[in-house]
C-alpha cells in the first residue's frame, strides 16, 4: 500500500490546493498523477470516485469549491 496526498486544481485561482485528504492504494501511481490517468483503464476504487464529490478549500479566496474533473484531481505520493 502507498499513501497519497490528494490535491485539486482550483477553479477560482488556478493553483493546486491540498484537499487535506489522504488515501492508501494498492497499485497506485509512482509519481504525481491525475486520477483520470491513474485509473484510465480500470474502475477507480470508491474512495477515488468519491473525491469528485468533495469540497476543497481555497486559501486565496477563502471559499470552498468542487473539482469534478478527474484530470484536475491529483494523487501525490507521500514520503
Ligand atoms: Zn484557489
PDB file of the backbone (N, CA, C, O) and the ligand in Angstrom, with CONECT records:
HET     ZN  A 101       1
ATOM      1  N   UNK A   1       0.848  -1.200   0.000  1.00  0.00           N
ATOM      2  CA  UNK A   1       0.000   0.000   0.000  1.00  0.00           C
ATOM      3  C   UNK A   1       0.876   1.239   0.000  1.00  0.00           C
ATOM      4  O   UNK A   1       1.891   1.291   0.695  1.00  0.00           O
ATOM      5  N   UNK A   2       0.486   2.227  -0.772  1.00  0.00           N
ATOM      6  CA  UNK A   2       1.175   3.515  -0.777  1.00  0.00           C
ATOM      7  C   UNK A   2       0.183   4.593  -0.359  1.00  0.00           C
ATOM      8  O   UNK A   2      -1.006   4.533  -0.672  1.00  0.00           O
ATOM      9  N   UNK A   3       0.716   5.583   0.361  1.00  0.00           N
ATOM     10  CA  UNK A   3      -0.134   6.680   0.814  1.00  0.00           C
ATOM     11  C   UNK A   3      -0.001   7.868  -0.132  1.00  0.00           C
ATOM     12  O   UNK A   3       1.084   8.165  -0.632  1.00  0.00           O
ATOM     13  N   UNK A   4      -1.101   8.526  -0.362  1.00  0.00           N
ATOM     14  CA  UNK A   4      -1.106   9.677  -1.267  1.00  0.00           C
ATOM     15  C   UNK A   4      -1.809  10.868  -0.634  1.00  0.00           C
ATOM     16  O   UNK A   4      -2.818  10.717   0.055  1.00  0.00           O
ATOM     17  N   UNK A   5      -1.260  12.057  -0.879  1.00  0.00           N
ATOM     18  CA  UNK A   5      -1.987  13.284  -0.616  1.00  0.00           C
ATOM     19  C   UNK A   5      -2.846  13.577  -1.837  1.00  0.00           C
ATOM     20  O   UNK A   5      -2.401  13.413  -2.973  1.00  0.00           O
ATOM     21  N   UNK A   6      -4.059  14.005  -1.603  1.00  0.00           N
ATOM     22  CA  UNK A   6      -4.946  14.352  -2.708  1.00  0.00           C
ATOM     23  C   UNK A   6      -4.981  15.873  -2.849  1.00  0.00           C
ATOM     24  O   UNK A   6      -5.274  16.591  -1.893  1.00  0.00           O
ATOM     25  N   UNK A   7      -4.677  16.355  -4.065  1.00  0.00           N
ATOM     26  CA  UNK A   7      -4.718  17.786  -4.354  1.00  0.00           C
ATOM     27  C   UNK A   7      -5.652  18.014  -5.536  1.00  0.00           C
ATOM     28  O   UNK A   7      -5.854  17.120  -6.358  1.00  0.00           O
ATOM     29  N   UNK A   8      -6.217  19.206  -5.618  1.00  0.00           N
ATOM     30  CA  UNK A   8      -7.134  19.513  -6.713  1.00  0.00           C
ATOM     31  C   UNK A   8      -6.863  20.915  -7.238  1.00  0.00           C
ATOM     32  O   UNK A   8      -6.647  21.851  -6.468  1.00  0.00           O
ATOM     33  N   UNK A   9      -6.878  21.044  -8.563  1.00  0.00           N
ATOM     34  CA  UNK A   9      -6.720  22.352  -9.177  1.00  0.00           C
ATOM     35  C   UNK A   9      -7.926  23.220  -8.807  1.00  0.00           C
ATOM     36  O   UNK A   9      -9.071  22.768  -8.813  1.00  0.00           O
ATOM     37  N   UNK A  10      -7.622  24.493  -8.482  1.00  0.00           N
ATOM     38  CA  UNK A  10      -8.662  25.407  -8.020  1.00  0.00           C
ATOM     39  C   UNK A  10      -9.385  26.049  -9.198  1.00  0.00           C
ATOM     40  O   UNK A  10      -8.755  26.513 -10.148  1.00  0.00           O
ATOM     41  N   UNK A  11     -10.711  26.071  -9.125  1.00  0.00           N
ATOM     42  CA  UNK A  11     -11.491  26.730 -10.171  1.00  0.00           C
ATOM     43  C   UNK A  11     -11.389  28.243 -10.085  1.00  0.00           C
ATOM     44  O   UNK A  11     -11.612  28.937 -11.078  1.00  0.00           O
ATOM     45  N   UNK A  12     -11.054  28.763  -8.911  1.00  0.00           N
ATOM     46  CA  UNK A  12     -11.016  30.204  -8.706  1.00  0.00           C
ATOM     47  C   UNK A  12      -9.668  30.802  -9.060  1.00  0.00           C
ATOM     48  O   UNK A  12      -9.606  31.772  -9.817  1.00  0.00           O
ATOM     49  N   UNK A  13      -8.570  30.239  -8.523  1.00  0.00           N
ATOM     50  CA  UNK A  13      -7.257  30.869  -8.711  1.00  0.00           C
ATOM     51  C   UNK A  13      -6.323  30.049  -9.591  1.00  0.00           C
ATOM     52  O   UNK A  13      -5.269  30.546  -9.988  1.00  0.00           O
ATOM     53  N   UNK A  14      -6.675  28.823  -9.902  1.00  0.00           N
ATOM     54  CA  UNK A  14      -5.870  28.019 -10.812  1.00  0.00           C
ATOM     55  C   UNK A  14      -4.718  27.290 -10.163  1.00  0.00           C
ATOM     56  O   UNK A  14      -4.038  26.504 -10.823  1.00  0.00           O
ATOM     57  N   UNK A  15      -4.478  27.533  -8.866  1.00  0.00           N
ATOM     58  CA  UNK A  15      -3.416  26.820  -8.162  1.00  0.00           C
ATOM     59  C   UNK A  15      -3.875  25.414  -7.794  1.00  0.00           C
ATOM     60  O   UNK A  15      -5.051  25.063  -7.897  1.00  0.00           O
ATOM     61  N   UNK A  16      -2.891  24.625  -7.360  1.00  0.00           N
ATOM     62  CA  UNK A  16      -3.182  23.279  -6.878  1.00  0.00           C
ATOM     63  C   UNK A  16      -3.266  23.345  -5.353  1.00  0.00           C
ATOM     64  O   UNK A  16      -2.284  23.689  -4.695  1.00  0.00           O
ATOM     65  N   UNK A  17      -4.409  23.022  -4.798  1.00  0.00           N
ATOM     66  CA  UNK A  17      -4.585  23.061  -3.346  1.00  0.00           C
ATOM     67  C   UNK A  17      -4.723  21.651  -2.798  1.00  0.00           C
ATOM     68  O   UNK A  17      -5.321  20.778  -3.427  1.00  0.00           O
ATOM     69  N   UNK A  18      -4.156  21.442  -1.607  1.00  0.00           N
ATOM     70  CA  UNK A  18      -4.372  20.149  -0.968  1.00  0.00           C
ATOM     71  C   UNK A  18      -5.815  20.068  -0.481  1.00  0.00           C
ATOM     72  O   UNK A  18      -6.399  21.059  -0.044  1.00  0.00           O
ATOM     73  N   UNK A  19      -6.367  18.879  -0.568  1.00  0.00           N
ATOM     74  CA  UNK A  19      -7.725  18.674  -0.075  1.00  0.00           C
ATOM     75  C   UNK A  19      -7.718  18.311   1.407  1.00  0.00           C
ATOM     76  O   UNK A  19      -8.762  18.312   2.059  1.00  0.00           O
ATOM     77  N   UNK A  20      -6.516  17.998   1.939  1.00  0.00           N
ATOM     78  CA  UNK A  20      -6.432  17.513   3.308  1.00  0.00           C
ATOM     79  C   UNK A  20      -6.798  16.044   3.418  1.00  0.00           C
ATOM     80  O   UNK A  20      -6.836  15.485   4.514  1.00  0.00           O
ATOM     81  N   UNK A  21      -7.065  15.426   2.284  1.00  0.00           N
ATOM     82  CA  UNK A  21      -7.447  14.010   2.258  1.00  0.00           C
ATOM     83  C   UNK A  21      -6.228  13.176   1.908  1.00  0.00           C
ATOM     84  O   UNK A  21      -5.475  13.515   0.996  1.00  0.00           O
ATOM     85  N   UNK A  22      -6.036  12.084   2.636  1.00  0.00           N
ATOM     86  CA  UNK A  22      -5.013  11.119   2.254  1.00  0.00           C
ATOM     87  C   UNK A  22      -5.701   9.792   1.961  1.00  0.00           C
ATOM     88  O   UNK A  22      -6.674   9.415   2.613  1.00  0.00           O
ATOM     89  N   UNK A  23      -5.169   9.097   0.966  1.00  0.00           N
ATOM     90  CA  UNK A  23      -5.718   7.791   0.624  1.00  0.00           C
ATOM     91  C   UNK A  23      -4.574   6.789   0.510  1.00  0.00           C
ATOM     92  O   UNK A  23      -3.456   7.157   0.147  1.00  0.00           O
ATOM     93  N   UNK A  24      -4.848   5.541   0.814  1.00  0.00           N
ATOM     94  CA  UNK A  24      -3.864   4.482   0.605  1.00  0.00           C
ATOM     95  C   UNK A  24      -4.371   3.571  -0.500  1.00  0.00           C
ATOM     96  O   UNK A  24      -5.538   3.178  -0.518  1.00  0.00           O
ATOM     97  N   UNK A  25      -3.479   3.246  -1.413  1.00  0.00           N
ATOM     98  CA  UNK A  25      -3.862   2.468  -2.594  1.00  0.00           C
ATOM     99  C   UNK A  25      -2.872   1.352  -2.862  1.00  0.00           C
ATOM    100  O   UNK A  25      -1.671   1.501  -2.641  1.00  0.00           O
ATOM    101  N   UNK A  26      -3.383   0.252  -3.334  1.00  0.00           N
ATOM    102  CA  UNK A  26      -2.543  -0.782  -3.920  1.00  0.00           C
ATOM    103  C   UNK A  26      -2.435  -0.492  -5.410  1.00  0.00           C
ATOM    104  O   UNK A  26      -3.444  -0.249  -6.073  1.00  0.00           O
ATOM    105  N   UNK A  27      -1.214  -0.516  -5.939  1.00  0.00           N
ATOM    106  CA  UNK A  27      -1.047  -0.319  -7.370  1.00  0.00           C
ATOM    107  C   UNK A  27      -1.312   1.098  -7.830  1.00  0.00           C
ATOM    108  O   UNK A  27      -1.667   1.321  -8.988  1.00  0.00           O
ATOM    109  N   UNK A  28      -1.144   2.064  -6.931  1.00  0.00           N
ATOM    110  CA  UNK A  28      -1.310   3.461  -7.322  1.00  0.00           C
ATOM    111  C   UNK A  28      -0.103   3.949  -8.101  1.00  0.00           C
ATOM    112  O   UNK A  28       0.880   3.221  -8.244  1.00  0.00           O
ATOM    113  N   UNK A  29      -0.166   5.177  -8.608  1.00  0.00           N
ATOM    114  CA  UNK A  29       0.935   5.726  -9.402  1.00  0.00           C
ATOM    115  C   UNK A  29       2.201   5.955  -8.573  1.00  0.00           C
ATOM    116  O   UNK A  29       2.127   6.196  -7.369  1.00  0.00           O
ATOM    117  N   UNK A  30       3.378   5.876  -9.239  1.00  0.00           N
ATOM    118  CA  UNK A  30       4.663   6.053  -8.556  1.00  0.00           C
ATOM    119  C   UNK A  30       5.001   7.525  -8.385  1.00  0.00           C
ATOM    120  O   UNK A  30       5.809   7.878  -7.527  1.00  0.00           O
ATOM    121  N   UNK A  31       4.402   8.373  -9.180  1.00  0.00           N
ATOM    122  CA  UNK A  31       4.653   9.811  -9.061  1.00  0.00           C
ATOM    123  C   UNK A  31       3.321  10.533  -9.273  1.00  0.00           C
ATOM    124  O   UNK A  31       2.307   9.920  -9.605  1.00  0.00           O
ATOM    125  N   UNK A  32       3.353  11.840  -9.075  1.00  0.00           N
ATOM    126  CA  UNK A  32       2.138  12.647  -9.182  1.00  0.00           C
ATOM    127  C   UNK A  32       1.365  12.350 -10.464  1.00  0.00           C
ATOM    128  O   UNK A  32       1.921  12.395 -11.561  1.00  0.00           O
ATOM    129  N   UNK A  33       0.093  12.050 -10.313  1.00  0.00           N
ATOM    130  CA  UNK A  33      -0.714  11.712 -11.484  1.00  0.00           C
ATOM    131  C   UNK A  33      -2.178  12.039 -11.204  1.00  0.00           C
ATOM    132  O   UNK A  33      -2.645  11.922 -10.071  1.00  0.00           O
ATOM    133  N   UNK A  34      -2.881  12.442 -12.230  1.00  0.00           N
ATOM    134  CA  UNK A  34      -4.313  12.723 -12.045  1.00  0.00           C
ATOM    135  C   UNK A  34      -5.067  11.412 -11.869  1.00  0.00           C
ATOM    136  O   UNK A  34      -4.618  10.359 -12.323  1.00  0.00           O
ATOM    137  N   UNK A  35      -6.224  11.487 -11.201  1.00  0.00           N
ATOM    138  CA  UNK A  35      -6.988  10.252 -11.022  1.00  0.00           C
ATOM    139  C   UNK A  35      -7.516   9.752 -12.352  1.00  0.00           C
ATOM    140  O   UNK A  35      -7.733   8.553 -12.527  1.00  0.00           O
ATOM    141  N   UNK A  36      -7.726  10.664 -13.293  1.00  0.00           N
ATOM    142  CA  UNK A  36      -8.169  10.250 -14.634  1.00  0.00           C
ATOM    143  C   UNK A  36      -7.119   9.354 -15.292  1.00  0.00           C
ATOM    144  O   UNK A  36      -7.441   8.318 -15.873  1.00  0.00           O
ATOM    145  N   UNK A  37      -5.840   9.782 -15.186  1.00  0.00           N
ATOM    146  CA  UNK A  37      -4.758   8.988 -15.779  1.00  0.00           C
ATOM    147  C   UNK A  37      -4.509   7.705 -14.994  1.00  0.00           C
ATOM    148  O   UNK A  37      -4.316   6.631 -15.565  1.00  0.00           O
ATOM    149  N   UNK A  38      -4.519   7.845 -13.668  1.00  0.00           N
ATOM    150  CA  UNK A  38      -4.155   6.708 -12.820  1.00  0.00           C
ATOM    151  C   UNK A  38      -5.141   5.556 -12.966  1.00  0.00           C
ATOM    152  O   UNK A  38      -4.776   4.392 -12.800  1.00  0.00           O
ATOM    153  N   UNK A  39      -6.386   5.885 -13.276  1.00  0.00           N
ATOM    154  CA  UNK A  39      -7.401   4.839 -13.387  1.00  0.00           C
ATOM    155  C   UNK A  39      -8.038   4.840 -14.769  1.00  0.00           C
ATOM    156  O   UNK A  39      -9.238   4.606 -14.915  1.00  0.00           O
ATOM    157  N   UNK A  40      -7.213   5.107 -15.785  1.00  0.00           N
ATOM    158  CA  UNK A  40      -7.712   5.249 -17.147  1.00  0.00           C
ATOM    159  C   UNK A  40      -8.363   3.972 -17.659  1.00  0.00           C
ATOM    160  O   UNK A  40      -9.375   4.024 -18.357  1.00  0.00           O
ATOM    161  N   UNK A  41      -7.789   2.838 -17.316  1.00  0.00           N
ATOM    162  CA  UNK A  41      -8.265   1.582 -17.894  1.00  0.00           C
ATOM    163  C   UNK A  41      -8.901   0.663 -16.875  1.00  0.00           C
ATOM    164  O   UNK A  41      -9.051  -0.536 -17.112  1.00  0.00           O
ATOM    165  N   UNK A  42      -9.274   1.229 -15.735  1.00  0.00           N
ATOM    166  CA  UNK A  42      -9.895   0.390 -14.704  1.00  0.00           C
ATOM    167  C   UNK A  42     -10.876   1.214 -13.897  1.00  0.00           C
ATOM    168  O   UNK A  42     -10.819   2.443 -13.894  1.00  0.00           O
ATOM    169  N   UNK A  43     -11.769   0.534 -13.221  1.00  0.00           N
ATOM    170  CA  UNK A  43     -12.716   1.227 -12.368  1.00  0.00           C
ATOM    171  C   UNK A  43     -11.986   1.751 -11.140  1.00  0.00           C
ATOM    172  O   UNK A  43     -11.283   0.994 -10.470  1.00  0.00           O
ATOM    173  N   UNK A  44     -12.142   3.032 -10.837  1.00  0.00           N
ATOM    174  CA  UNK A  44     -11.480   3.556  -9.644  1.00  0.00           C
ATOM    175  C   UNK A  44     -12.138   3.012  -8.380  1.00  0.00           C
ATOM    176  O   UNK A  44     -13.341   2.749  -8.361  1.00  0.00           O
ATOM    177  N   UNK A  45     -11.334   2.845  -7.317  1.00  0.00           N
ATOM    178  CA  UNK A  45     -11.934   2.452  -6.038  1.00  0.00           C
ATOM    179  C   UNK A  45     -12.943   3.512  -5.594  1.00  0.00           C
ATOM    180  O   UNK A  45     -12.875   4.665  -6.019  1.00  0.00           O
ATOM    181  N   UNK A  46     -13.864   3.112  -4.746  1.00  0.00           N
ATOM    182  CA  UNK A  46     -14.898   4.036  -4.268  1.00  0.00           C
ATOM    183  C   UNK A  46     -14.296   5.307  -3.694  1.00  0.00           C
ATOM    184  O   UNK A  46     -14.796   6.406  -3.939  1.00  0.00           O
ATOM    185  N   UNK A  47     -13.209   5.153  -2.922  1.00  0.00           N
ATOM    186  CA  UNK A  47     -12.606   6.317  -2.264  1.00  0.00           C
ATOM    187  C   UNK A  47     -12.118   7.337  -3.290  1.00  0.00           C
ATOM    188  O   UNK A  47     -12.114   8.539  -3.023  1.00  0.00           O
ATOM    189  N   UNK A  48     -11.708   6.860  -4.458  1.00  0.00           N
ATOM    190  CA  UNK A  48     -11.256   7.769  -5.519  1.00  0.00           C
ATOM    191  C   UNK A  48     -12.462   8.399  -6.224  1.00  0.00           C
ATOM    192  O   UNK A  48     -12.473   9.602  -6.485  1.00  0.00           O
ATOM    193  N   UNK A  49     -13.452   7.602  -6.522  1.00  0.00           N
ATOM    194  CA  UNK A  49     -14.644   8.130  -7.187  1.00  0.00           C
ATOM    195  C   UNK A  49     -15.294   9.217  -6.335  1.00  0.00           C
ATOM    196  O   UNK A  49     -15.825  10.194  -6.863  1.00  0.00           O
ATOM    197  N   UNK A  50     -15.249   9.044  -5.033  1.00  0.00           N
ATOM    198  CA  UNK A  50     -15.877  10.000  -4.129  1.00  0.00           C
ATOM    199  C   UNK A  50     -15.142  11.330  -4.053  1.00  0.00           C
ATOM    200  O   UNK A  50     -15.702  12.324  -3.590  1.00  0.00           O
ATOM    201  N   UNK A  51     -13.895  11.356  -4.501  1.00  0.00           N
ATOM    202  CA  UNK A  51     -13.132  12.614  -4.434  1.00  0.00           C
ATOM    203  C   UNK A  51     -13.798  13.719  -5.254  1.00  0.00           C
ATOM    204  O   UNK A  51     -13.661  14.903  -4.944  1.00  0.00           O
ATOM    205  N   UNK A  52     -14.514  13.324  -6.293  1.00  0.00           N
ATOM    206  CA  UNK A  52     -15.180  14.319  -7.143  1.00  0.00           C
ATOM    207  C   UNK A  52     -16.351  14.994  -6.440  1.00  0.00           C
ATOM    208  O   UNK A  52     -16.864  16.012  -6.906  1.00  0.00           O
ATOM    209  N   UNK A  53     -16.767  14.423  -5.320  1.00  0.00           N
ATOM    210  CA  UNK A  53     -17.883  15.000  -4.570  1.00  0.00           C
ATOM    211  C   UNK A  53     -17.409  15.885  -3.417  1.00  0.00           C
ATOM    212  O   UNK A  53     -18.210  16.551  -2.761  1.00  0.00           O
ATOM    213  N   UNK A  54     -16.086  15.882  -3.178  1.00  0.00           N
ATOM    214  CA  UNK A  54     -15.559  16.620  -2.028  1.00  0.00           C
ATOM    215  C   UNK A  54     -15.456  18.113  -2.324  1.00  0.00           C
ATOM    216  O   UNK A  54     -15.307  18.531  -3.473  1.00  0.00           O
ATOM    217  N   UNK A  55     -15.538  18.902  -1.257  1.00  0.00           N
ATOM    218  CA  UNK A  55     -15.300  20.338  -1.362  1.00  0.00           C
ATOM    219  C   UNK A  55     -13.860  20.612  -0.961  1.00  0.00           C
ATOM    220  O   UNK A  55     -13.345  20.028  -0.007  1.00  0.00           O
ATOM    221  N   UNK A  56     -13.216  21.507  -1.703  1.00  0.00           N
ATOM    222  CA  UNK A  56     -11.825  21.855  -1.436  1.00  0.00           C
ATOM    223  C   UNK A  56     -11.752  23.325  -1.054  1.00  0.00           C
ATOM    224  O   UNK A  56     -12.404  24.174  -1.662  1.00  0.00           O
ATOM    225  N   UNK A  57     -10.940  23.612  -0.030  1.00  0.00           N
ATOM    226  CA  UNK A  57     -10.827  24.991   0.447  1.00  0.00           C
ATOM    227  C   UNK A  57      -9.762  25.752  -0.349  1.00  0.00           C
ATOM    228  O   UNK A  57      -8.641  25.269  -0.511  1.00  0.00           O
ATOM    229  N   UNK A  58     -10.112  26.932  -0.840  1.00  0.00           N
ATOM    230  CA  UNK A  58      -9.138  27.815  -1.493  1.00  0.00           C
ATOM    231  C   UNK A  58      -8.696  28.872  -0.484  1.00  0.00           C
ATOM    232  O   UNK A  58      -9.511  29.682  -0.043  1.00  0.00           O
ATOM    233  N   UNK A  59      -7.404  28.872  -0.110  1.00  0.00           N
ATOM    234  CA  UNK A  59      -6.930  29.852   0.873  1.00  0.00           C
ATOM    235  C   UNK A  59      -6.876  31.273   0.310  1.00  0.00           C
ATOM    236  O   UNK A  59      -6.829  32.235   1.077  1.00  0.00           O
ATOM    237  N   UNK A  60      -6.884  31.418  -1.003  1.00  0.00           N
ATOM    238  CA  UNK A  60      -6.784  32.759  -1.600  1.00  0.00           C
ATOM    239  C   UNK A  60      -8.119  33.489  -1.576  1.00  0.00           C
ATOM    240  O   UNK A  60      -8.171  34.678  -1.258  1.00  0.00           O
ATOM    241  N   UNK A  61      -9.183  32.796  -1.904  1.00  0.00           N
ATOM    242  CA  UNK A  61     -10.485  33.465  -1.883  1.00  0.00           C
ATOM    243  C   UNK A  61     -11.264  33.127  -0.619  1.00  0.00           C
ATOM    244  O   UNK A  61     -12.324  33.698  -0.360  1.00  0.00           O
ATOM    245  N   UNK A  62     -10.722  32.182   0.177  1.00  0.00           N
ATOM    246  CA  UNK A  62     -11.355  31.840   1.438  1.00  0.00           C
ATOM    247  C   UNK A  62     -12.699  31.162   1.277  1.00  0.00           C
ATOM    248  O   UNK A  62     -13.572  31.257   2.139  1.00  0.00           O
ATOM    249  N   UNK A  63     -12.849  30.472   0.149  1.00  0.00           N
ATOM    250  CA  UNK A  63     -14.109  29.756  -0.082  1.00  0.00           C
ATOM    251  C   UNK A  63     -13.815  28.325  -0.510  1.00  0.00           C
ATOM    252  O   UNK A  63     -12.680  27.956  -0.812  1.00  0.00           O
ATOM    253  N   UNK A  64     -14.861  27.554  -0.524  1.00  0.00           N
ATOM    254  CA  UNK A  64     -14.717  26.172  -0.959  1.00  0.00           C
ATOM    255  C   UNK A  64     -15.215  26.017  -2.386  1.00  0.00           C
ATOM    256  O   UNK A  64     -16.091  26.747  -2.849  1.00  0.00           O
ATOM    257  N   UNK A  65     -14.635  25.054  -3.054  1.00  0.00           N
ATOM    258  CA  UNK A  65     -15.068  24.775  -4.416  1.00  0.00           C
ATOM    259  C   UNK A  65     -15.118  23.269  -4.602  1.00  0.00           C
ATOM    260  O   UNK A  65     -14.541  22.512  -3.822  1.00  0.00           O
ATOM    261  N   UNK A  66     -15.813  22.850  -5.642  1.00  0.00           N
ATOM    262  CA  UNK A  66     -15.864  21.432  -6.000  1.00  0.00           C
ATOM    263  C   UNK A  66     -15.085  21.245  -7.287  1.00  0.00           C
ATOM    264  O   UNK A  66     -15.277  21.992  -8.246  1.00  0.00           O
ATOM    265  N   UNK A  67     -14.214  20.260  -7.313  1.00  0.00           N
ATOM    266  CA  UNK A  67     -13.485  19.944  -8.540  1.00  0.00           C
ATOM    267  C   UNK A  67     -13.955  18.569  -9.007  1.00  0.00           C
ATOM    268  O   UNK A  67     -13.605  17.549  -8.414  1.00  0.00           O
ATOM    269  N   UNK A  68     -14.741  18.552 -10.061  1.00  0.00           N
ATOM    270  CA  UNK A  68     -15.325  17.287 -10.518  1.00  0.00           C
ATOM    271  C   UNK A  68     -14.616  16.711 -11.745  1.00  0.00           C
ATOM    272  O   UNK A  68     -15.007  15.668 -12.268  1.00  0.00           O
ATOM    273  N   UNK A  69     -13.568  17.407 -12.198  1.00  0.00           N
ATOM    274  CA  UNK A  69     -12.813  16.940 -13.365  1.00  0.00           C
ATOM    275  C   UNK A  69     -11.665  16.048 -12.889  1.00  0.00           C
ATOM    276  O   UNK A  69     -10.737  16.509 -12.224  1.00  0.00           O
ATOM    277  N   UNK A  70     -11.746  14.774 -13.238  1.00  0.00           N
ATOM    278  CA  UNK A  70     -10.727  13.818 -12.804  1.00  0.00           C
ATOM    279  C   UNK A  70      -9.335  14.144 -13.310  1.00  0.00           C
ATOM    280  O   UNK A  70      -8.347  13.664 -12.756  1.00  0.00           O
ATOM    281  N   UNK A  71      -9.244  14.954 -14.357  1.00  0.00           N
ATOM    282  CA  UNK A  71      -7.937  15.359 -14.876  1.00  0.00           C
ATOM    283  C   UNK A  71      -7.313  16.447 -14.006  1.00  0.00           C
ATOM    284  O   UNK A  71      -6.127  16.745 -14.141  1.00  0.00           O
ATOM    285  N   UNK A  72      -8.103  17.040 -13.116  1.00  0.00           N
ATOM    286  CA  UNK A  72      -7.624  18.133 -12.277  1.00  0.00           C
ATOM    287  C   UNK A  72      -7.552  17.757 -10.802  1.00  0.00           C
ATOM    288  O   UNK A  72      -7.350  18.607  -9.935  1.00  0.00           O
ATOM    289  N   UNK A  73      -7.721  16.469 -10.540  1.00  0.00           N
ATOM    290  CA  UNK A  73      -7.547  15.945  -9.177  1.00  0.00           C
ATOM    291  C   UNK A  73      -6.322  15.037  -9.207  1.00  0.00           C
ATOM    292  O   UNK A  73      -6.251  14.097  -9.999  1.00  0.00           O
ATOM    293  N   UNK A  74      -5.358  15.331  -8.331  1.00  0.00           N
ATOM    294  CA  UNK A  74      -4.078  14.633  -8.399  1.00  0.00           C
ATOM    295  C   UNK A  74      -3.787  13.814  -7.160  1.00  0.00           C
ATOM    296  O   UNK A  74      -4.125  14.197  -6.040  1.00  0.00           O
ATOM    297  N   UNK A  75      -3.147  12.669  -7.391  1.00  0.00           N
ATOM    298  CA  UNK A  75      -2.601  11.851  -6.318  1.00  0.00           C
ATOM    299  C   UNK A  75      -1.113  12.130  -6.239  1.00  0.00           C
ATOM    300  O   UNK A  75      -0.400  11.995  -7.233  1.00  0.00           O
ATOM    301  N   UNK A  76      -0.638  12.518  -5.063  1.00  0.00           N
ATOM    302  CA  UNK A  76       0.776  12.828  -4.875  1.00  0.00           C
ATOM    303  C   UNK A  76       1.336  11.901  -3.802  1.00  0.00           C
ATOM    304  O   UNK A  76       0.928  11.961  -2.642  1.00  0.00           O
ATOM    305  N   UNK A  77       2.285  11.035  -4.204  1.00  0.00           N
ATOM    306  CA  UNK A  77       2.830  10.070  -3.240  1.00  0.00           C
ATOM    307  C   UNK A  77       3.462  10.766  -2.037  1.00  0.00           C
ATOM    308  O   UNK A  77       4.136  11.783  -2.197  1.00  0.00           O
ATOM    309  N   UNK A  78       3.253  10.231  -0.847  1.00  0.00           N
ATOM    310  CA  UNK A  78       3.800  10.798   0.373  1.00  0.00           C
ATOM    311  C   UNK A  78       5.133  10.140   0.698  1.00  0.00           C
ATOM    312  O   UNK A  78       5.363   8.973   0.379  1.00  0.00           O
ATOM    313  N   UNK A  79       5.988  10.894   1.325  1.00  0.00           N
ATOM    314  CA  UNK A  79       7.224  10.323   1.861  1.00  0.00           C
ATOM    315  C   UNK A  79       8.324  10.101   0.869  1.00  0.00           C
ATOM    316  O   UNK A  79       9.399   9.624   1.235  1.00  0.00           O
TER     317      UNK A  79
HETATM  318 ZN    ZN A 101      -7.508  28.642  -5.077  1.00  0.00          ZN
END
